[in-house]
């Protein structure tokens, strides 16, 4: 799981303290994430861009978001890919 947000909100989901749970900054700046299946927590701009980045590295990605939609605030053309 990647914890995404303008300020990281650490999830209370059981198991969030295992090695495969990381923040977006680490996912984008360290060795490419290759875990096959990844959940990105947070569907705002940062979460969507991070999801796209890890998907391009060959991972299946799912985005979970508290709101009804993802990529809110993103311009329409870019938003259409999410």
Order of alpha helices (4+ residues) and beta strands (2+ residues): beta-beta-alpha-beta-alpha-beta-alpha
